[in-house]
Amino acid sequence: MPYHPDADGTLSEQELYEFADLLALRLYHDLGRRCYLLSRQDIIELIHPYTAHLDRRDRRALSWLVWNLLQEGAEIEHEIDQA
């Protein structure tokens, strides 16, 4: 993903969301449904190689965004399993 920092050195909101989508997909690809059990701290550690070059604020935002995406994925899969 191209990195285009804003004037303050952070990613745009759109870039944050796109990057979070990619990171969540990567975790799901690597871990399958086990990724739904990850804590936010686990996510911080697992995405660090991909985010180490980013501003601290972006790393923090990405960890929350990825965690939220995985929680939503868990809810969706649970609903599908219940149907």
N, CA, C and O atoms as a Tinker XYZ file with bonds, in Angstrom:
   332  protein
     1  N      0.843000   -1.178000    0.000000    73     2
     2  CA     0.000000    0.000000    0.000000    64     1     3
     3  C      0.885000    1.236000    0.000000    63     2     4     5
     4  O      1.783000    1.354000    0.834000    81     3
     5  N      0.645000    2.152000   -0.918000    73     3     6
     6  CA     1.428000    3.387000   -0.926000    64     5     7
     7  C      1.181000    4.187000    0.348000    63     6     8     9
     8  O      0.068000    4.226000    0.874000    81     7
     9  N      2.218000    4.806000    0.818000    73     7    10
    10  CA     2.168000    5.580000    2.056000    64     9    11
    11  C      2.215000    7.049000    1.715000    63    10    12    13
    12  O      3.230000    7.544000    1.226000    81    11
    13  N      1.109000    7.763000    1.972000    73    11    14
    14  CA     1.021000    9.194000    1.687000    64    13    15
    15  C      0.639000    9.921000    2.962000    63    14    16    17
    16  O     -0.539000   10.205000    3.177000    81    15
    17  N      1.610000   10.227000    3.812000    73    15    18
    18  CA     1.271000   10.883000    5.074000    64    17    19
    19  C      0.681000   12.266000    4.863000    63    18    20    21
    20  O      1.037000   12.984000    3.928000    81    19
    21  N     -0.245000   12.623000    5.770000    73    19    22
    22  CA    -0.805000   13.976000    5.782000    64    21    23
    23  C      0.282000   14.939000    6.256000    63    22    24    25
    24  O      1.402000   14.530000    6.560000    81    23
    25  N     -0.062000   16.200000    6.313000    73    23    26
    26  CA     0.886000   17.227000    6.741000    64    25    27
    27  C      1.459000   16.936000    8.125000    63    26    28    29
    28  O      2.599000   17.298000    8.416000    81    27
    29  N      0.666000   16.278000    8.982000    73    27    30
    30  CA     1.151000   15.965000   10.333000    64    29    31
    31  C      1.878000   14.624000   10.408000    63    30    32    33
    32  O      2.223000   14.170000   11.499000    81    31
    33  N      2.115000   13.985000    9.260000    73    31    34
    34  CA     2.881000   12.734000    9.234000    64    33    35
    35  C      2.051000   11.484000    9.449000    63    34    36    37
    36  O      2.605000   10.398000    9.619000    81    35
    37  N      0.725000   11.618000    9.446000    73    35    38
    38  CA    -0.137000   10.450000    9.657000    64    37    39
    39  C     -0.857000   10.087000    8.360000    63    38    40    41
    40  O     -0.902000   10.874000    7.415000    81    39
    41  N     -1.414000    8.891000    8.336000    73    39    42
    42  CA    -2.176000    8.431000    7.185000    64    41    43
    43  C     -3.542000    9.103000    7.160000    63    42    44    45
    44  O     -4.062000    9.521000    8.195000    81    43
    45  N     -4.110000    9.200000    5.975000    73    43    46
    46  CA    -5.464000    9.726000    5.856000    64    45    47
    47  C     -6.442000    8.693000    6.432000    63    46    48    49
    48  O     -6.092000    7.528000    6.618000    81    47
    49  N     -7.642000    9.131000    6.703000    73    47    50
    50  CA    -8.653000    8.222000    7.250000    64    49    51
    51  C     -8.908000    7.066000    6.284000    63    50    52    53
    52  O     -9.024000    5.917000    6.711000    81    51
    53  N     -8.995000    7.357000    5.004000    73    51    54
    54  CA    -9.222000    6.306000    4.009000    64    53    55
    55  C     -8.074000    5.305000    4.002000    63    54    56    57
    56  O     -8.306000    4.097000    3.939000    81    55
    57  N     -6.840000    5.794000    4.066000    73    55    58
    58  CA    -5.683000    4.895000    4.085000    64    57    59
    59  C     -5.685000    4.032000    5.337000    63    58    60    61
    60  O     -5.345000    2.851000    5.276000    81    59
    61  N     -6.067000    4.613000    6.476000    73    59    62
    62  CA    -6.147000    3.828000    7.700000    64    61    63
    63  C     -7.142000    2.685000    7.553000    63    62    64    65
    64  O     -6.842000    1.548000    7.917000    81    63
    65  N     -8.335000    2.985000    7.018000    73    63    66
    66  CA    -9.355000    1.949000    6.854000    64    65    67
    67  C     -8.917000    0.875000    5.858000    63    66    68    69
    68  O     -9.136000   -0.314000    6.087000    81    67
    69  N     -8.303000    1.293000    4.765000    73    67    70
    70  CA    -7.833000    0.326000    3.767000    64    69    71
    71  C     -6.729000   -0.559000    4.345000    63    70    72    73
    72  O     -6.721000   -1.771000    4.127000    81    71
    73  N     -5.810000    0.043000    5.073000    73    71    74
    74  CA    -4.712000   -0.712000    5.670000    64    73    75
    75  C     -5.260000   -1.672000    6.730000    63    74    76    77
    76  O     -4.813000   -2.816000    6.816000    81    75
    77  N     -6.214000   -1.219000    7.530000    73    75    78
    78  CA    -6.827000   -2.083000    8.543000    64    77    79
    79  C     -7.517000   -3.278000    7.887000    63    78    80    81
    80  O     -7.416000   -4.399000    8.386000    81    79
    81  N     -8.213000   -3.050000    6.779000    73    79    82
    82  CA    -8.846000   -4.156000    6.053000    64    81    83
    83  C     -7.812000   -5.187000    5.625000    63    82    84    85
    84  O     -8.007000   -6.389000    5.807000    81    83
    85  N     -6.713000   -4.705000    5.056000    73    83    86
    86  CA    -5.663000   -5.612000    4.601000    64    85    87
    87  C     -5.047000   -6.392000    5.765000    63    86    88    89
    88  O     -4.806000   -7.594000    5.654000    81    87
    89  N     -4.799000   -5.714000    6.862000    73    87    90
    90  CA    -4.200000   -6.375000    8.018000    64    89    91
    91  C     -5.153000   -7.414000    8.617000    63    90    92    93
    92  O     -4.724000   -8.503000    8.997000    81    91
    93  N     -6.441000   -7.079000    8.700000    73    91    94
    94  CA    -7.421000   -8.033000    9.232000    64    93    95
    95  C     -7.518000   -9.255000    8.328000    63    94    96    97
    96  O     -7.587000  -10.385000    8.813000    81    95
    97  N     -7.524000   -9.033000    7.019000    73    95    98
    98  CA    -7.555000  -10.162000    6.084000    64    97    99
    99  C     -6.308000  -11.031000    6.227000    63    98   100   101
   100  O     -6.381000  -12.258000    6.156000    81    99
   101  N     -5.181000  -10.387000    6.426000    73    99   102
   102  CA    -3.924000  -11.134000    6.594000    64   101   103
   103  C     -3.987000  -12.012000    7.837000    63   102   104   105
   104  O     -3.609000  -13.183000    7.797000    81   103
   105  N     -4.466000  -11.443000    8.943000    73   103   106
   106  CA    -4.583000  -12.226000   10.172000    64   105   107
   107  C     -5.561000  -13.376000   10.000000    63   106   108   109
   108  O     -5.304000  -14.482000   10.474000    81   107
   109  N     -6.681000  -13.127000    9.326000    73   107   110
   110  CA    -7.657000  -14.197000    9.106000    64   109   111
   111  C     -7.064000  -15.279000    8.205000    63   110   112   113
   112  O     -7.274000  -16.470000    8.434000    81   111
   113  N     -6.330000  -14.861000    7.187000    73   111   114
   114  CA    -5.690000  -15.825000    6.291000    64   113   115
   115  C     -4.695000  -16.699000    7.055000    63   114   116   117
   116  O     -4.646000  -17.914000    6.861000    81   115
   117  N     -3.916000  -16.078000    7.911000    73   115   118
   118  CA    -2.878000  -16.804000    8.654000    64   117   119
   119  C     -3.432000  -17.643000    9.802000    63   118   120   121
   120  O     -2.924000  -18.733000   10.069000    81   119
   121  N     -4.465000  -17.152000   10.482000    73   119   122
   122  CA    -4.929000  -17.799000   11.710000    64   121   123
   123  C     -6.322000  -18.419000   11.615000    63   122   124   125
   124  O     -6.717000  -19.191000   12.489000    81   123
   125  N     -7.055000  -18.092000   10.576000    73   123   126
   126  CA    -8.429000  -18.574000   10.479000    64   125   127
   127  C     -9.264000  -18.008000   11.613000    63   126   128   129
   128  O     -9.030000  -16.891000   12.074000    81   127
   129  N    -10.232000  -18.781000   12.054000    73   127   130
   130  CA   -11.146000  -18.307000   13.098000    64   129   131
   131  C    -10.444000  -18.030000   14.433000    63   130   132   133
   132  O    -10.997000  -17.344000   15.292000    81   131
   133  N     -9.255000  -18.550000   14.604000    73   131   134
   134  CA    -8.521000  -18.262000   15.847000    64   133   135
   135  C     -8.225000  -16.776000   16.008000    63   134   136   137
   136  O     -8.008000  -16.301000   17.122000    81   135
   137  N     -8.215000  -16.039000   14.892000    73   135   138
   138  CA    -7.923000  -14.604000   14.970000    64   137   139
   139  C     -8.988000  -13.872000   15.781000    63   138   140   141
   140  O     -8.728000  -12.784000   16.293000    81   139
   141  N    -10.185000  -14.453000   15.905000    73   139   142
   142  CA   -11.250000  -13.803000   16.661000    64   141   143
   143  C    -10.968000  -13.801000   18.166000    63   142   144   145
   144  O    -11.585000  -13.046000   18.917000    81   143
   145  N    -10.055000  -14.631000   18.590000    73   143   146
   146  CA    -9.719000  -14.728000   20.014000    64   145   147
   147  C     -8.572000  -13.804000   20.413000    63   146   148   149
   148  O     -8.213000  -13.731000   21.588000    81   147
   149  N     -8.001000  -13.103000   19.445000    73   147   150
   150  CA    -6.853000  -12.250000   19.730000    64   149   151
   151  C     -7.260000  -11.039000   20.567000    63   150   152   153
   152  O     -8.312000  -10.435000   20.356000    81   151
   153  N     -6.404000  -10.710000   21.510000    73   151   154
   154  CA    -6.589000   -9.463000   22.254000    64   153   155
   155  C     -6.013000   -8.325000   21.414000    63   154   156   157
   156  O     -5.311000   -8.557000   20.430000    81   155
   157  N     -6.312000   -7.128000   21.806000    73   155   158
   158  CA    -5.751000   -5.987000   21.088000    64   157   159
   159  C     -4.231000   -5.979000   21.194000    63   158   160   161
   160  O     -3.545000   -5.598000   20.246000    81   159
   161  N     -3.706000   -6.393000   22.333000    73   159   162
   162  CA    -2.250000   -6.465000   22.494000    64   161   163
   163  C     -1.648000   -7.499000   21.539000    63   162   164   165
   164  O     -0.585000   -7.270000   20.962000    81   163
   165  N     -2.329000   -8.634000   21.376000    73   163   166
   166  CA    -1.872000   -9.634000   20.401000    64   165   167
   167  C     -1.819000   -9.025000   19.005000    63   166   168   169
   168  O     -0.863000   -9.237000   18.259000    81   167
   169  N     -2.849000   -8.273000   18.664000    73   167   170
   170  CA    -2.916000   -7.649000   17.339000    64   169   171
   171  C     -1.785000   -6.644000   17.166000    63   170   172   173
   172  O     -1.148000   -6.594000   16.114000    81   171
   173  N     -1.539000   -5.850000   18.191000    73   171   174
   174  CA    -0.432000   -4.886000   18.126000    64   173   175
   175  C      0.869000   -5.604000   17.786000    63   174   176   177
   176  O      1.626000   -5.154000   16.926000    81   175
   177  N      1.123000   -6.713000   18.457000    73   175   178
   178  CA     2.361000   -7.459000   18.231000    64   177   179
   179  C      2.398000   -8.104000   16.844000    63   178   180   181
   180  O      3.440000   -8.105000   16.189000    81   179
   181  N      1.277000   -8.646000   16.398000    73   179   182
   182  CA     1.243000   -9.331000   15.109000    64   181   183
   183  C      1.325000   -8.379000   13.917000    63   182   184   185
   184  O      1.875000   -8.743000   12.878000    81   183
   185  N      0.791000   -7.179000   14.049000    73   183   186
   186  CA     0.843000   -6.248000   12.920000    64   185   187
   187  C      2.076000   -5.346000   12.964000    63   186   188   189
   188  O      2.326000   -4.594000   12.022000    81   187
   189  N      2.831000   -5.415000   14.027000    73   187   190
   190  CA     4.005000   -4.542000   14.179000    64   189   191
   191  C      4.950000   -4.576000   12.970000    63   190   192   193
   192  O      5.402000   -3.517000   12.534000    81   191
   193  N      5.263000   -5.748000   12.417000    73   191   194
   194  CA     6.173000   -5.735000   11.258000    64   193   195
   195  C      5.642000   -4.911000   10.079000    63   194   196   197
   196  O      6.422000   -4.395000    9.277000    81   195
   197  N      4.336000   -4.792000    9.980000    73   195   198
   198  CA     3.728000   -4.044000    8.881000    64   197   199
   199  C      3.507000   -2.570000    9.211000    63   198   200   201
   200  O      3.264000   -1.759000    8.318000    81   199
   201  N      3.592000   -2.229000   10.482000    73   199   202
   202  CA     3.253000   -0.873000   10.906000    64   201   203
   203  C      4.384000   -0.133000   11.604000    63   202   204   205
   204  O      4.218000    1.025000   11.987000    81   203
   205  N      5.511000   -0.772000   11.771000    73   203   206
   206  CA     6.613000   -0.177000   12.536000    64   205   207
   207  C      7.056000    1.180000   11.976000    63   206   208   209
   208  O      7.518000    2.041000   12.724000    81   207
   209  N      6.915000    1.365000   10.681000    73   207   210
   210  CA     7.354000    2.611000   10.037000    64   209   211
   211  C      6.345000    3.750000   10.188000    63   210   212   213
   212  O      6.630000    4.886000    9.809000    81   211
   213  N      5.178000    3.451000   10.736000    73   211   214
   214  CA     4.111000    4.449000   10.835000    64   213   215
   215  C      4.210000    5.271000   12.116000    63   214   216   217
   216  O      4.868000    4.882000   13.081000    81   215
   217  N      3.553000    6.392000   12.095000    73   215   218
   218  CA     3.434000    7.245000   13.270000    64   217   219
   219  C      2.717000    6.476000   14.392000    63   218   220   221
   220  O      1.858000    5.638000   14.120000    81   219
   221  N      3.066000    6.758000   15.622000    73   219   222
   222  CA     2.473000    6.093000   16.793000    64   221   223
   223  C      0.950000    6.182000   16.787000    63   222   224   225
   224  O      0.265000    5.222000   17.141000    81   223
   225  N      0.424000    7.335000   16.386000    73   223   226
   226  CA    -1.037000    7.514000   16.341000    64   225   227
   227  C     -1.685000    6.571000   15.336000    63   226   228   229
   228  O     -2.760000    6.026000   15.589000    81   227
   229  N     -1.030000    6.381000   14.195000    73   227   230
   230  CA    -1.562000    5.461000   13.187000    64   229   231
   231  C     -1.490000    4.016000   13.666000    63   230   232   233
   232  O     -2.418000    3.240000   13.438000    81   231
   233  N     -0.403000    3.654000   14.324000    73   231   234
   234  CA    -0.291000    2.282000   14.853000    64   233   235
   235  C     -1.391000    2.004000   15.862000    63   234   236   237
   236  O     -1.986000    0.926000   15.859000    81   235
   237  N     -1.658000    2.970000   16.719000    73   235   238
   238  CA    -2.714000    2.807000   17.722000    64   237   239
   239  C     -4.081000    2.682000   17.055000    63   238   240   241
   240  O     -4.876000    1.810000   17.405000    81   239
   241  N     -4.344000    3.557000   16.095000    73   239   242
   242  CA    -5.631000    3.512000   15.387000    64   241   243
   243  C     -5.797000    2.194000   14.649000    63   242   244   245
   244  O     -6.876000    1.601000   14.665000    81   243
   245  N     -4.738000    1.736000   14.007000    73   243   246
   246  CA    -4.828000    0.483000   13.256000    64   245   247
   247  C     -5.109000   -0.701000   14.164000    63   246   248   249
   248  O     -5.882000   -1.588000   13.801000    81   247
   249  N     -4.498000   -0.729000   15.330000    73   247   250
   250  CA    -4.746000   -1.860000   16.234000    64   249   251
   251  C     -6.213000   -1.908000   16.635000    63   250   252   253
   252  O     -6.801000   -2.987000   16.713000    81   251
   253  N     -6.813000   -0.733000   16.893000    73   251   254
   254  CA    -8.244000   -0.692000   17.244000    64   253   255
   255  C     -9.113000   -1.063000   16.052000    63   254   256   257
   256  O    -10.065000   -1.831000   16.193000    81   255
   257  N     -8.797000   -0.527000   14.884000    73   255   258
   258  CA    -9.589000   -0.824000   13.696000    64   257   259
   259  C     -9.549000   -2.306000   13.360000    63   258   260   261
   260  O    -10.584000   -2.904000   13.067000    81   259
   261  N     -8.359000   -2.905000   13.401000    73   259   262
   262  CA    -8.234000   -4.336000   13.098000    64   261   263
   263  C     -8.988000   -5.153000   14.136000    63   262   264   265
   264  O     -9.709000   -6.086000   13.783000    81   263
   265  N     -8.832000   -4.818000   15.404000    73   263   266
   266  CA    -9.544000   -5.549000   16.457000    64   265   267
   267  C    -11.054000   -5.466000   16.237000    63   266   268   269
   268  O    -11.757000   -6.471000   16.350000    81   267
   269  N    -11.553000   -4.264000   15.924000    73   267   270
   270  CA   -12.988000   -4.102000   15.671000    64   269   271
   271  C    -13.452000   -4.909000   14.466000    63   270   272   273
   272  O    -14.515000   -5.527000   14.508000    81   271
   273  N    -12.672000   -4.911000   13.398000    73   271   274
   274  CA   -13.036000   -5.702000   12.221000    64   273   275
   275  C    -13.116000   -7.191000   12.556000    63   274   276   277
   276  O    -14.029000   -7.884000   12.109000    81   275
   277  N    -12.172000   -7.668000   13.331000    73   275   278
   278  CA   -12.187000   -9.085000   13.699000    64   277   279
   279  C    -13.369000   -9.415000   14.601000    63   278   280   281
   280  O    -13.948000  -10.496000   14.493000    81   279
   281  N    -13.727000   -8.502000   15.482000    73   279   282
   282  CA   -14.893000   -8.728000   16.338000    64   281   283
   283  C    -16.169000   -8.776000   15.503000    63   282   284   285
   284  O    -17.043000   -9.607000   15.748000    81   283
   285  N    -16.273000   -7.887000   14.520000    73   283   286
   286  CA   -17.428000   -7.902000   13.631000    64   285   287
   287  C    -17.462000   -9.196000   12.823000    63   286   288   289
   288  O    -18.528000   -9.779000   12.623000    81   287
   289  N    -16.304000   -9.640000   12.365000    73   287   290
   290  CA   -16.227000  -10.905000   11.628000    64   289   291
   291  C    -16.678000  -12.077000   12.480000    63   290   292   293
   292  O    -17.374000  -12.971000   11.999000    81   291
   293  N    -16.282000  -12.074000   13.747000    73   291   294
   294  CA   -16.688000  -13.142000   14.664000    64   293   295
   295  C    -18.205000  -13.155000   14.828000    63   294   296   297
   296  O    -18.827000  -14.217000   14.829000    81   295
   297  N    -18.790000  -11.976000   14.967000    73   295   298
   298  CA   -20.249000  -11.886000   15.118000    64   297   299
   299  C    -20.957000  -12.393000   13.863000    63   298   300   301
   300  O    -21.942000  -13.125000   13.960000    81   299
   301  N    -20.469000  -12.014000   12.709000    73   299   302
   302  CA   -21.080000  -12.449000   11.452000    64   301   303
   303  C    -20.977000  -13.966000   11.300000    63   302   304   305
   304  O    -21.961000  -14.620000   10.957000    81   303
   305  N    -19.797000  -14.527000   11.552000    73   303   306
   306  CA   -19.637000  -15.971000   11.431000    64   305   307
   307  C    -20.497000  -16.707000   12.450000    63   306   308   309
   308  O    -21.032000  -17.776000   12.156000    81   307
   309  N    -20.634000  -16.142000   13.645000    73   307   310
   310  CA   -21.498000  -16.761000   14.660000    64   309   311
   311  C    -22.952000  -16.787000   14.172000    63   310   312   313
   312  O    -23.639000  -17.799000   14.309000    81   311
   313  N    -23.414000  -15.667000   13.602000    73   311   314
   314  CA   -24.779000  -15.609000   13.077000    64   313   315
   315  C    -24.975000  -16.611000   11.951000    63   314   316   317
   316  O    -26.014000  -17.267000   11.872000    81   315
   317  N    -23.984000  -16.731000   11.086000    73   315   318
   318  CA   -24.069000  -17.700000    9.972000    64   317   319
   319  C    -24.132000  -19.119000   10.522000    63   318   320   321
   320  O    -24.916000  -19.939000   10.043000    81   319
   321  N    -23.310000  -19.411000   11.525000    73   319   322
   322  CA   -23.304000  -20.746000   12.129000    64   321   323
   323  C    -24.632000  -21.087000   12.791000    63   322   324   325
   324  O    -25.032000  -22.250000   12.827000    81   323
   325  N    -25.319000  -20.065000   13.318000    73   323   326
   326  CA   -26.583000  -20.276000   14.013000    64   325   327
   327  C    -27.749000  -20.467000   13.053000    63   326   328   329
   328  O    -28.797000  -20.985000   13.441000    81   327
   329  N    -27.571000  -20.050000   11.795000    73   327   330
   330  CA   -28.668000  -20.130000   10.815000    64   329   331
   331  C    -28.872000  -21.543000   10.309000    63   330   332
   332  O    -29.752000  -21.781000    9.482000    81   331
